[in-house]
Amino acid sequence: MTSSVAGIRRAGLFATAGAVLAVLLLGPGVPAARADAPVAEAATVVPVQTTGPADKRFNLVLLGDGYTAGELPKFRADVETHLNVLWSTEPFASYRSYINVWAVELPSAESGVDCDPGLGDPRRDTPLNMGFWGGCNADSVQRLLSVDSAAATALADLIPGTAGANRQIVALANSGTYGGAGGTYATASGGNALSSLITPHEIGHSLGKLQDEYDYYTRGVPGGVHSDGEPGSAHHTLLTEDEMRQQRAKWWRWLGEKSEAGGVIGRYEGGMYSTKGVWRPSRHSLMKTLGYAFDQVEREVMVQKISAKVNLVQDHTSNSSPIGDDRTVWVDTLHPVGGELDVEWRLDGRRLADAVGARTVDLRALRLRPGTHTLTATVTDLTPFVRDPAIRGSSALTRTVSWTVDTAVGTPPDQVTAAFTGHTDTSAPVGADAVVHADTTRPSTRNLSVRWALDGRPVVNPGNDRDLDLGTLHLRPGTHTLTARIAGTGARLSWTVDASPAGSAYALSEPLRTVHRPGRPVEYVYDGPFTMELTARDDHGGHVVRQFRVDGDGWQTYYGWPTDADAPYRFTPRGTEIDGLVYGKLGTPRVVPWDDATPDYGTHTIEYRTVDSAGNVSAAKKFLVTLLPPRQQLS
């Protein structure tokens, strides 16, 4: 790390923690004492999503700055938009149930933030002192959006049970200017067309310690040749594909697979602000181009980082002293939305085949021989998002609890009443592919069984009765009622299941002609630029994320147009350059001005779909666009 201004700026923006970042985020001349008691006392903490006790969850804390009292509804709308885009992005979609979300509302005396958009623009009176240009620093860059770290910490500390180890702070600025930063804290502008896409990117920096895959530092200027050695970054390398396989290094386990971000996982030159001499796994991903997904390499890292913030085993039968064999033994686990956790029970090293997946074992049924025995329960997340055995075997994805069972020990009677404890939120619809859970109290001498029913009909759910994977039921479209009850009691829970994804539609600018052919999607013919607007509607309400892709490439989140969220997306033969980046090239994507600008004339397939607030992903629909080359001049 250098001591130059440029080195400090680079360290702060791109996920390097520590004192340098703290200096950067405070901004020049901003005292750490800014976050005094009156500021904190004026704040209101709003629980947006509660999945469990704060001290047992990963807590996402959203702060707003530059929103006046009259603009707090705008802050709430910005929070909803940012969160729904985040929940549509893996692995946040699958691990949403690990995360509590808190919004801290604190009215600003003035609207807006410092130096927005230029260094000559006013400094605003706001509690978090957010500002572009790294806090109005002429040696910084406009898009670097800083925040007063002490003030941000003071506001987050208002939430009991949260601390630096189990939370991520995201500060949203009341601004329509593109900007953000990733480090100990993540920042993003709240109202730019691309704002909601900035948030998962910056969390990728802050939480995942992922690096930018940009091949530039200053927009519009190629980054030059990478001159350092092999990067420590999990998603950058100097190795060839053969060398990765031979050395079993970097992303060798994913090579050759279709990338979640489009194309194939391989070796693509450019990244870490260098145009040449360093390679990344995908042509584009969320760490290179906003709107795409994390590719598999980045997603694996993010799964580990999210899971490391929690404990897969939330509670268990006490193991502080030997237990008797006249009782039940239990573990309570977390419940990913994307799939059930695996539990393997072993007695004296022998796997208990009859207890596969179960959260409870009745020792009485095992008829143990007199003496002492060792019982273990190993909880593992078998997600296909992870392939590295070291990550799978780490405490983030595998936890083991052990007990000494002594047949001479007796279990005293308890007075535990049968009741539900933690469960999937019943106040909002759940999606057709979600895993719904219902935990119960745990009497020591009996097992409470959870019985599930859909639309009044019992659902067979062997093994782990605390989770029900709705995706295995292949629900018909529509609205359903799911219930869970504790057998032999009146305890009951009920959920609305939304099994119908949001509807979507497109509107294109006027084509030269429209072609209808039997068995083929409708085709629109253009001889130049055209626009596409995507709209969505969901009967259950909530923000709907719209997505599209061209010629089978990666799905992109539709955001309108970079300069206007209400404007349609614009396709052109070579793309449109805006602030040093290129948008809307039809055919092979072009991100920066020095990418190949060769027009892809001919016929292209455009697909579109939706992701609703319940997590339902609609089936893709499509249409064709034919882009005609310029007419040849007659000689």
C-alpha positions as CSV (number, residue, x, y, z in Angstrom):
1,M,0.0,0.0,0.0
2,T,1.4,3.4,-1.0
3,S,1.1,6.6,1.0
4,S,0.2,8.6,-2.0
5,V,-3.2,10.2,-2.4
6,A,-4.0,8.0,-5.3
7,G,-3.1,4.9,-3.3
8,I,-5.3,6.0,-0.4
9,R,-8.2,6.6,-2.8
10,R,-7.8,3.3,-4.5
11,A,-7.6,1.4,-1.2
12,G,-10.7,3.0,0.1
13,L,-12.9,2.5,-2.9
14,F,-12.0,-1.0,-3.6
15,A,-12.7,-3.0,-0.4
16,T,-9.5,-2.4,1.5
17,A,-10.4,-2.1,5.2
18,G,-8.4,-0.5,8.0
19,A,-7.3,3.0,9.0
20,V,-6.8,4.2,5.4
21,L,-10.4,3.5,4.6
22,A,-11.6,5.2,7.8
23,V,-9.6,8.3,6.8
24,L,-11.1,8.2,3.4
25,L,-14.7,7.8,4.5
26,L,-14.5,10.5,7.0
27,G,-13.5,12.9,4.2
28,P,-11.1,15.8,4.5
29,G,-11.6,17.8,7.6
30,V,-14.6,15.9,9.0
31,P,-14.1,15.1,12.7
32,A,-14.9,11.7,14.0
33,A,-16.9,13.3,16.8
34,R,-19.6,14.4,14.3
35,A,-21.8,11.6,15.5
36,D,-22.8,13.1,18.8
37,A,-25.6,12.0,21.1
38,P,-28.3,14.4,19.7
39,V,-27.8,12.9,16.2
40,A,-28.4,9.4,17.5
41,E,-31.3,10.5,19.6
42,A,-33.1,11.9,16.6
43,A,-32.9,8.6,14.6
44,T,-35.6,6.0,14.3
45,V,-34.7,2.4,13.8
46,V,-37.2,0.5,11.6
47,P,-37.0,-3.3,11.3
48,V,-37.5,-4.0,7.6
49,Q,-36.9,-7.8,7.7
50,T,-36.6,-9.8,10.8
51,T,-35.5,-13.5,10.4
52,G,-34.2,-14.0,14.0
53,P,-32.4,-12.5,16.9
54,A,-29.9,-9.8,15.8
55,D,-27.1,-11.5,17.7
56,K,-27.7,-14.7,15.7
57,R,-28.1,-13.2,12.2
58,F,-26.2,-11.2,9.6
59,N,-27.6,-7.7,9.9
60,L,-27.9,-5.4,6.9
61,V,-28.1,-1.8,8.2
62,L,-29.4,0.8,5.7
63,L,-28.8,4.4,6.5
64,G,-30.1,7.4,4.6
65,D,-28.4,10.7,4.2
66,G,-29.7,13.9,2.7
67,Y,-33.3,13.0,3.0
68,T,-35.3,15.7,4.7
69,A,-38.3,14.8,7.0
70,G,-40.6,15.3,4.0
71,E,-38.4,13.1,1.9
72,L,-38.3,10.0,4.2
73,P,-41.0,8.3,2.1
74,K,-38.5,8.6,-0.8
75,F,-35.9,6.9,1.4
76,R,-38.3,4.1,2.2
77,A,-39.1,3.6,-1.5
78,D,-35.3,3.6,-2.4
79,V,-34.8,1.0,0.3
80,E,-37.5,-1.2,-1.1
81,T,-36.1,-1.0,-4.6
82,H,-32.5,-1.7,-3.5
83,L,-33.6,-4.7,-1.4
84,N,-35.7,-6.3,-4.1
85,V,-32.8,-6.1,-6.5
86,L,-30.6,-7.6,-3.9
87,W,-33.0,-10.4,-3.2
88,S,-33.2,-11.2,-6.9
89,T,-29.4,-11.6,-6.9
90,E,-27.8,-14.9,-5.9
91,P,-26.6,-15.8,-3.4
92,F,-28.7,-13.2,-1.5
93,A,-31.9,-14.8,-2.9
94,S,-31.1,-18.2,-1.4
95,Y,-29.7,-16.8,1.9
96,R,-32.2,-14.0,2.5
97,S,-33.4,-15.9,5.6
98,Y,-29.9,-15.5,7.2
99,I,-30.3,-11.7,7.1
100,N,-32.0,-9.1,9.2
101,V,-32.6,-5.7,7.6
102,W,-32.8,-2.5,9.5
103,A,-33.4,1.0,8.2
104,V,-32.3,3.9,10.3
105,E,-34.3,7.0,9.5
106,L,-32.7,10.3,10.3
107,P,-34.0,13.5,8.7
108,S,-31.5,15.8,7.2
109,A,-31.6,19.6,7.7
110,E,-31.0,20.0,3.9
111,S,-31.8,17.9,0.9
112,G,-29.0,16.2,-1.0
113,V,-25.3,15.5,-0.3
114,D,-22.0,17.3,-0.7
115,C,-20.4,18.2,-4.1
116,D,-23.2,16.8,-6.1
117,P,-22.5,16.5,-8.9
118,G,-19.4,18.8,-9.0
119,L,-16.7,20.0,-6.7
120,G,-18.1,23.5,-7.0
121,D,-21.6,22.4,-5.8
122,P,-22.7,23.2,-2.3
123,R,-21.9,21.3,0.9
124,R,-25.1,20.2,2.5
125,D,-26.0,20.0,6.2
126,T,-26.6,16.3,6.6
127,P,-25.9,14.0,9.6
128,L,-23.7,11.5,7.7
129,N,-21.8,14.1,5.7
130,M,-22.0,12.0,2.6
131,G,-20.3,13.5,-0.5
132,F,-19.1,12.7,-4.0
133,W,-15.5,13.1,-5.0
134,G,-14.5,11.2,-1.9
135,G,-15.8,13.9,0.3
136,C,-15.2,16.9,-2.0
137,N,-11.6,15.9,-2.6
138,A,-10.2,17.3,-5.9
139,D,-7.7,14.5,-6.1
140,S,-10.5,11.9,-6.0
141,V,-13.1,10.9,-8.6
142,Q,-16.7,12.0,-8.8
143,R,-18.3,8.5,-8.4
144,L,-16.5,7.9,-5.1
145,L,-19.3,8.5,-2.5
146,S,-17.9,8.9,1.0
147,V,-19.6,8.7,4.4
148,D,-18.7,9.8,7.9
149,S,-17.7,6.5,9.4
150,A,-18.1,7.6,13.0
151,A,-21.6,8.8,12.4
152,A,-22.5,5.7,10.5
153,T,-21.2,3.5,13.3
154,A,-23.1,5.4,15.9
155,L,-26.4,5.0,14.1
156,A,-25.8,1.3,13.5
157,D,-24.9,0.9,17.2
158,L,-28.5,1.9,18.0
159,I,-29.6,-1.6,16.9
160,P,-29.1,-4.0,19.9
161,G,-27.3,-7.2,19.2
162,T,-25.4,-5.9,16.1
163,A,-21.7,-5.1,15.9
164,G,-19.0,-4.9,13.3
165,A,-18.7,-8.7,13.2
166,N,-22.3,-9.4,12.3
167,R,-23.4,-6.5,10.2
168,Q,-22.9,-4.6,7.0
169,I,-23.7,-0.9,6.8
170,V,-25.0,0.5,3.5
171,A,-25.4,4.2,3.4
172,L,-27.8,5.6,0.7
173,A,-27.4,9.2,-0.5
174,N,-30.4,11.2,-1.6
175,S,-29.0,11.8,-5.1
176,G,-29.6,11.0,-8.7
177,T,-25.9,11.0,-9.5
178,Y,-24.1,7.7,-10.1
179,G,-21.8,6.8,-7.3
180,G,-20.8,4.4,-4.5
181,A,-17.9,2.9,-2.6
182,G,-17.1,-0.4,-1.0
183,G,-14.9,-1.0,2.1
184,T,-15.7,-1.4,5.7
185,Y,-18.9,0.5,4.8
186,A,-20.7,0.4,1.5
187,T,-22.3,3.5,-0.1
188,A,-24.6,4.1,-3.0
189,S,-26.6,6.9,-4.4
190,G,-30.3,6.2,-3.8
191,G,-32.0,7.6,-6.8
192,N,-29.8,7.1,-9.9
193,A,-31.1,4.8,-12.5
194,L,-28.3,2.3,-11.7
195,S,-28.5,2.9,-8.0
196,S,-30.0,-0.4,-7.0
197,L,-27.4,-2.3,-9.0
198,I,-24.6,-0.4,-7.2
199,T,-25.6,-1.9,-3.8
200,P,-24.9,-5.6,-4.5
201,H,-21.6,-4.6,-6.3
202,E,-20.4,-2.6,-3.3
203,I,-21.5,-5.3,-0.9
204,G,-19.4,-7.6,-3.0
205,H,-16.4,-5.4,-2.1
206,S,-17.3,-4.8,1.5
207,L,-18.5,-8.2,2.5
208,G,-16.9,-10.5,-0.1
209,K,-13.6,-8.6,-0.4
210,L,-14.1,-9.1,-4.2
211,Q,-12.1,-6.9,-6.5
212,D,-13.3,-4.8,-9.4
213,E,-13.0,-6.5,-12.8
214,Y,-12.8,-3.1,-14.5
215,D,-10.0,-2.8,-17.0
216,Y,-9.7,1.0,-16.2
217,Y,-9.4,3.1,-13.1
218,T,-10.2,6.5,-14.7
219,R,-13.3,6.1,-17.0
220,G,-12.5,6.4,-20.7
221,V,-8.8,5.6,-20.1
222,P,-7.5,2.1,-20.7
223,G,-5.8,0.7,-17.6
224,G,-2.5,-0.4,-19.0
225,V,-0.7,-3.7,-18.3
226,H,-0.8,-5.5,-15.0
227,S,2.7,-5.6,-13.7
228,D,2.4,-7.3,-10.3
229,G,2.5,-11.0,-9.6
230,E,-0.3,-13.6,-9.1
231,P,-3.2,-11.7,-7.6
232,G,-4.6,-12.7,-4.2
233,S,-8.0,-12.1,-5.6
234,A,-10.1,-15.3,-6.0
235,H,-11.4,-14.1,-9.3
236,H,-8.2,-12.8,-11.0
237,T,-5.2,-14.8,-12.2
238,L,-2.1,-14.8,-14.4
239,L,-2.5,-18.6,-14.9
240,T,-3.7,-20.2,-18.1
241,E,-6.7,-22.6,-18.0
242,D,-4.3,-25.6,-18.3
243,E,-2.2,-24.2,-15.5
244,M,-5.3,-23.7,-13.3
245,R,-6.3,-27.4,-13.9
246,Q,-2.8,-28.7,-13.4
247,Q,-2.2,-26.8,-10.2
248,R,-5.8,-27.1,-9.0
249,A,-5.8,-23.4,-8.5
250,K,-8.2,-20.4,-8.7
251,W,-11.5,-21.3,-10.5
252,W,-10.3,-24.6,-12.0
253,R,-13.4,-26.4,-10.7
254,W,-15.8,-24.2,-12.7
255,L,-13.9,-24.0,-16.0
256,G,-16.0,-24.7,-19.1
257,E,-19.3,-24.3,-17.5
258,K,-21.9,-21.8,-18.6
259,S,-21.4,-18.7,-16.6
260,E,-24.3,-17.3,-14.5
261,A,-23.2,-13.9,-15.8
262,G,-23.3,-15.0,-19.5
263,G,-20.9,-16.9,-21.7
264,V,-18.6,-19.7,-20.4
265,I,-16.4,-19.7,-17.3
266,G,-12.9,-19.4,-18.8
267,R,-10.2,-16.8,-19.0
268,Y,-11.0,-13.2,-20.1
269,E,-8.3,-10.6,-20.2
270,G,-8.6,-7.4,-18.1
271,G,-9.4,-6.6,-14.5
272,M,-8.1,-4.9,-11.4
273,Y,-7.9,-1.7,-13.4
274,S,-5.5,-3.2,-16.0
275,T,-6.5,-3.8,-19.6
276,K,-3.8,-6.4,-20.2
277,G,-1.8,-9.0,-18.4
278,V,-4.4,-10.3,-15.9
279,W,-7.5,-12.5,-16.5
280,R,-11.0,-12.9,-14.9
281,P,-13.4,-15.9,-15.1
282,S,-16.3,-14.4,-17.1
283,R,-16.8,-11.9,-20.0
284,H,-18.9,-9.8,-17.7
285,S,-20.2,-10.2,-14.1
286,L,-21.5,-8.0,-11.4
287,M,-18.0,-6.9,-10.5
288,K,-17.4,-5.7,-14.0
289,T,-20.7,-4.6,-15.4
290,L,-23.7,-3.5,-13.2
291,G,-26.9,-5.4,-13.8
292,Y,-25.4,-8.9,-14.5
293,A,-25.1,-11.7,-11.9
294,F,-22.2,-12.7,-9.7
295,D,-20.6,-15.5,-11.7
296,Q,-20.0,-18.9,-10.0
297,V,-16.5,-17.9,-8.7
298,E,-17.8,-14.8,-7.0
299,R,-21.0,-16.4,-5.9
300,E,-19.0,-19.2,-4.0
301,V,-17.0,-16.5,-2.2
302,M,-20.2,-14.6,-1.3
303,V,-21.9,-17.8,0.1
304,Q,-18.9,-18.3,2.4
305,K,-18.9,-14.7,3.5
306,I,-22.6,-14.6,4.3
307,S,-22.6,-17.9,6.0
308,A,-19.6,-17.0,8.1
309,K,-21.6,-14.2,9.7
310,V,-24.0,-16.8,11.3
311,N,-23.9,-20.2,13.0
312,L,-25.7,-23.0,11.1
313,V,-26.5,-24.5,14.5
314,Q,-28.8,-22.0,16.3
315,D,-29.4,-24.0,19.4
316,H,-29.1,-27.6,20.7
317,T,-29.6,-29.9,23.6
318,S,-27.1,-28.9,26.3
319,N,-23.8,-30.7,26.1
320,S,-22.1,-29.2,29.1
321,S,-22.4,-32.5,31.0
322,P,-23.3,-36.1,30.1
323,I,-26.9,-36.7,29.2
324,G,-29.0,-39.8,29.7
325,D,-30.3,-42.3,27.1
326,D,-33.9,-41.8,28.3
327,R,-34.5,-38.6,26.3
328,T,-34.6,-36.9,22.9
329,V,-31.6,-34.9,21.6
330,W,-32.1,-32.0,19.1
331,V,-30.5,-29.4,17.1
332,D,-32.1,-26.2,15.7
333,T,-30.5,-25.1,12.4
334,L,-30.8,-22.1,10.1
335,H,-33.1,-22.4,7.2
336,P,-31.9,-21.2,3.8
337,V,-34.7,-20.2,1.4
338,G,-32.8,-21.9,-1.4
339,G,-32.5,-25.4,0.1
340,E,-32.5,-27.5,3.3
341,L,-29.4,-28.0,5.4
342,D,-28.2,-31.6,5.8
343,V,-27.9,-33.1,9.3
344,E,-26.0,-36.4,9.8
345,W,-26.2,-38.1,13.2
346,R,-23.5,-40.6,14.4
347,L,-23.3,-42.8,17.5
348,D,-19.9,-43.9,18.4
349,G,-18.8,-43.1,14.9
350,R,-21.6,-45.1,13.3
351,R,-24.1,-43.3,11.0
352,L,-27.7,-43.4,12.2
353,A,-29.4,-44.2,8.9
354,D,-32.9,-43.8,10.4
355,A,-32.2,-40.2,11.4
356,V,-31.1,-38.8,8.0
357,G,-31.9,-35.1,7.9
358,A,-33.8,-35.2,11.2
359,R,-33.4,-32.5,13.7
360,T,-34.2,-34.8,16.6
361,V,-33.0,-38.3,17.7
362,D,-34.9,-40.3,20.3
363,L,-32.1,-42.1,22.3
364,R,-34.7,-44.5,23.8
365,A,-35.3,-46.1,20.4
366,L,-31.6,-46.9,20.1
367,R,-31.5,-49.3,23.1
368,L,-27.9,-48.4,24.0
369,R,-25.7,-50.9,25.8
370,P,-24.8,-49.8,29.4
371,G,-21.9,-47.3,29.6
372,T,-20.9,-44.1,27.9
373,H,-21.3,-43.3,24.2
374,T,-20.6,-40.4,21.9
375,L,-23.4,-38.8,19.8
376,T,-22.6,-36.2,17.1
377,A,-24.8,-34.2,14.8
378,T,-23.0,-32.6,11.8
379,V,-24.9,-29.8,10.0
380,T,-23.7,-29.1,6.5
381,D,-24.9,-26.8,3.8
382,L,-24.7,-28.9,0.6
383,T,-25.5,-26.0,-1.7
384,P,-24.3,-26.5,-5.3
385,F,-23.0,-22.9,-5.2
386,V,-19.9,-24.3,-3.4
387,R,-17.4,-26.8,-4.8
388,D,-14.2,-26.0,-2.9
389,P,-14.0,-28.7,-0.1
390,A,-12.1,-26.2,2.1
391,I,-15.0,-23.8,2.0
392,R,-17.6,-26.6,2.4
393,G,-15.7,-28.0,5.4
394,S,-15.1,-24.6,7.0
395,S,-17.2,-23.4,10.0
396,A,-19.2,-21.3,7.6
397,L,-20.8,-24.3,6.0
398,T,-20.2,-27.2,8.4
399,R,-20.8,-27.3,12.2
400,T,-20.7,-30.4,14.5
401,V,-22.2,-30.7,18.0
402,S,-21.3,-33.7,20.2
403,W,-22.7,-35.1,23.4
404,T,-21.5,-37.7,25.9
405,V,-24.4,-40.1,26.6
406,D,-24.2,-42.0,29.9
407,T,-26.8,-44.7,30.4
408,A,-26.5,-44.2,34.2
409,V,-27.8,-40.6,34.0
410,G,-31.5,-40.0,34.3
411,T,-33.3,-37.1,32.7
412,P,-35.5,-35.1,35.0
413,P,-39.1,-34.3,33.8
414,D,-39.7,-30.9,32.2
415,Q,-42.7,-28.7,31.8
416,V,-42.1,-27.5,28.2
417,T,-45.3,-26.6,26.4
418,A,-45.7,-27.5,22.8
419,A,-45.5,-24.3,20.7
420,F,-44.0,-22.8,17.6
421,T,-40.9,-20.7,18.1
422,G,-39.1,-19.3,15.0
423,H,-40.7,-19.6,11.5
424,T,-40.9,-18.2,8.1
425,D,-42.7,-14.8,8.1
426,T,-46.4,-15.4,7.8
427,S,-47.3,-11.7,7.0
428,A,-46.0,-11.8,3.4
429,P,-46.5,-14.3,0.5
430,V,-43.8,-17.0,0.0
431,G,-42.7,-18.0,-3.4
432,A,-43.4,-21.3,-5.2
433,D,-39.9,-22.5,-4.9
434,A,-39.1,-21.3,-1.3
435,V,-38.2,-23.5,1.6
436,V,-40.6,-22.6,4.5
437,H,-39.7,-23.5,8.0
438,A,-41.4,-23.9,11.4
439,D,-39.4,-24.6,14.6
440,T,-40.9,-25.7,17.8
441,T,-40.2,-25.9,21.5
442,R,-38.1,-29.0,22.5
443,P,-39.4,-31.2,25.4
444,S,-36.7,-33.5,26.6
445,T,-38.8,-36.7,26.7
446,R,-40.8,-36.4,23.5
447,N,-40.5,-35.3,20.0
448,L,-42.9,-32.7,18.6
449,S,-43.8,-33.6,15.0
450,V,-44.7,-30.8,12.5
451,R,-47.4,-31.8,10.0
452,W,-47.8,-29.8,6.8
453,A,-50.8,-29.3,4.5
454,L,-51.3,-27.4,1.3
455,D,-54.8,-26.2,0.5
456,G,-56.1,-28.5,3.3
457,R,-54.4,-31.6,1.9
458,P,-51.6,-33.3,3.9
459,V,-48.1,-33.0,2.4
460,V,-45.7,-35.9,2.9
461,N,-42.4,-34.5,4.3
462,P,-40.2,-37.3,5.7
463,G,-36.9,-36.7,7.5
464,N,-36.7,-33.1,8.4
465,D,-40.2,-32.0,9.3
466,R,-39.1,-28.5,10.3
467,D,-38.5,-27.5,6.6
468,L,-40.8,-27.9,3.6
469,D,-39.3,-27.3,0.2
470,L,-42.2,-26.0,-1.9
471,G,-40.1,-26.4,-5.1
472,T,-40.5,-30.2,-4.8
473,L,-44.3,-29.9,-5.0
474,H,-44.4,-28.3,-8.5
475,L,-47.3,-26.1,-7.6
476,R,-49.8,-25.1,-10.2
477,P,-50.0,-21.3,-10.8
478,G,-52.2,-19.3,-8.5
479,T,-52.5,-18.6,-4.8
480,H,-52.4,-21.4,-2.2
481,T,-52.6,-21.8,1.5
482,L,-49.9,-23.6,3.4
483,T,-50.3,-24.7,7.0
484,A,-48.1,-26.3,9.6
485,R,-49.3,-27.7,12.9
486,I,-47.8,-29.5,15.8
487,A,-49.2,-33.0,15.9
488,G,-51.6,-33.6,18.7
489,T,-52.0,-29.9,19.6
490,G,-53.8,-26.9,18.5
491,A,-50.7,-25.0,17.5
492,R,-50.9,-23.9,13.9
493,L,-49.3,-21.5,11.4
494,S,-50.5,-20.4,8.0
495,W,-48.8,-18.9,4.9
496,T,-50.1,-17.5,1.6
497,V,-48.1,-19.1,-1.2
498,D,-47.8,-17.0,-4.4
499,A,-47.2,-19.5,-7.2
500,S,-47.8,-17.0,-10.0
501,P,-44.8,-14.9,-11.1
502,A,-45.4,-11.3,-12.0
503,G,-46.6,-10.6,-15.5
504,S,-44.5,-8.6,-17.9
505,A,-44.7,-6.7,-21.2
506,Y,-42.5,-4.9,-23.6
507,A,-42.9,-1.9,-25.8
508,L,-40.6,-1.1,-28.7
509,S,-40.1,2.0,-30.8
510,E,-41.8,1.9,-34.2
511,P,-40.1,-0.7,-36.5
512,L,-39.7,-0.6,-40.2
513,R,-41.9,-3.6,-40.3
514,T,-43.2,-6.5,-38.1
515,V,-43.0,-10.1,-39.3
516,H,-45.2,-12.9,-38.1
517,R,-44.2,-16.4,-39.1
518,P,-45.8,-19.7,-37.8
519,G,-43.9,-21.3,-35.0
520,R,-41.5,-18.3,-34.5
521,P,-41.5,-15.4,-32.2
522,V,-42.7,-12.1,-33.6
523,E,-39.8,-10.3,-35.4
524,Y,-39.2,-6.5,-35.6
525,V,-37.1,-5.1,-38.3
526,Y,-35.0,-1.9,-37.8
527,D,-32.4,-0.1,-39.8
528,G,-30.9,1.8,-36.9
529,P,-31.4,2.5,-33.1
530,F,-34.5,1.4,-31.3
531,T,-35.8,1.5,-27.8
532,M,-37.3,-1.2,-25.5
533,E,-39.4,-0.5,-22.4
534,L,-40.1,-3.4,-20.0
535,T,-43.1,-3.2,-17.6
536,A,-44.3,-5.6,-14.9
537,R,-47.3,-6.1,-12.8
538,D,-47.8,-8.4,-9.8
539,D,-51.2,-9.2,-8.2
540,H,-49.6,-9.5,-4.8
541,G,-48.0,-6.1,-5.0
542,G,-44.4,-5.2,-4.1
543,H,-41.5,-4.2,-6.3
544,V,-40.9,-6.4,-9.3
545,V,-37.4,-6.7,-10.8
546,R,-37.4,-6.9,-14.6
547,Q,-34.6,-8.7,-16.5
548,F,-33.6,-9.2,-20.1
549,R,-30.9,-10.9,-22.2
550,V,-29.7,-10.8,-25.8
551,D,-28.8,-13.9,-27.8
552,G,-28.7,-16.1,-24.7
553,D,-26.1,-14.0,-22.9
554,G,-26.3,-13.2,-19.2
555,W,-29.5,-11.8,-17.7
556,Q,-29.4,-8.1,-17.0
557,T,-31.6,-6.2,-14.6
558,Y,-33.6,-3.6,-16.5
559,Y,-33.1,-0.1,-15.1
560,G,-34.4,2.1,-17.9
561,W,-31.5,4.2,-19.2
562,P,-28.4,5.3,-17.2
563,T,-29.4,9.0,-17.4
564,D,-33.1,8.5,-16.7
565,A,-34.7,5.5,-15.0
566,D,-38.1,6.4,-16.6
567,A,-36.6,6.3,-20.1
568,P,-36.6,3.1,-22.2
569,Y,-33.4,1.1,-22.9
570,R,-31.8,2.1,-26.2
571,F,-30.2,-0.4,-28.5
572,T,-27.8,0.8,-31.2
573,P,-25.4,-1.0,-33.6
574,R,-22.3,0.2,-31.7
575,G,-23.7,1.2,-28.3
576,T,-24.0,4.6,-26.7
577,E,-21.1,6.1,-24.7
578,I,-22.1,7.8,-21.5
579,D,-19.4,9.0,-19.0
580,G,-16.8,6.7,-20.4
581,L,-18.9,3.5,-20.5
582,V,-20.9,2.0,-23.3
583,Y,-24.5,0.8,-23.1
584,G,-27.0,-0.9,-25.4
585,K,-24.8,-2.4,-28.1
586,L,-27.1,-4.9,-29.9
587,G,-25.4,-8.3,-30.1
588,T,-22.0,-8.8,-28.5
589,P,-21.9,-6.5,-25.5
590,R,-19.5,-3.6,-25.4
591,V,-18.7,-2.1,-22.0
592,V,-15.9,0.4,-22.6
593,P,-15.0,2.5,-25.7
594,W,-12.0,0.3,-26.6
595,D,-14.2,-2.9,-26.8
596,D,-15.0,-4.1,-30.3
597,A,-17.5,-1.8,-31.8
598,T,-18.2,-3.9,-34.9
599,P,-22.0,-3.8,-35.5
600,D,-23.8,-7.2,-35.2
601,Y,-26.2,-6.8,-38.0
602,G,-28.7,-9.5,-38.6
603,T,-31.4,-11.2,-36.4
604,H,-31.1,-11.3,-32.6
605,T,-33.2,-12.9,-29.9
606,I,-34.2,-10.7,-26.9
607,E,-35.7,-12.5,-23.9
608,Y,-37.3,-10.9,-20.8
609,R,-38.6,-12.1,-17.5
610,T,-39.5,-10.9,-13.9
611,V,-38.5,-11.7,-10.4
612,D,-41.3,-10.7,-7.9
613,S,-41.0,-9.8,-4.2
614,A,-41.8,-13.4,-3.2
615,G,-38.9,-14.7,-5.3
616,N,-40.8,-16.2,-8.2
617,V,-38.9,-16.1,-11.5
618,S,-41.2,-16.0,-14.5
619,A,-40.6,-18.2,-17.5
620,A,-38.7,-16.2,-20.2
621,K,-40.6,-14.8,-23.1
622,K,-38.9,-13.6,-26.3
623,F,-39.1,-11.7,-29.5
624,L,-36.7,-11.2,-32.5
625,V,-35.1,-8.1,-33.7
626,T,-33.4,-7.8,-37.1
627,L,-31.0,-5.0,-37.5
628,L,-30.4,-4.1,-41.2
629,P,-27.0,-2.9,-42.4
630,P,-26.8,0.5,-44.1
631,R,-27.9,0.5,-47.7
632,Q,-25.0,0.1,-50.1
633,Q,-24.4,3.3,-52.2
634,L,-24.9,2.8,-55.9
635,S,-21.7,3.4,-57.9
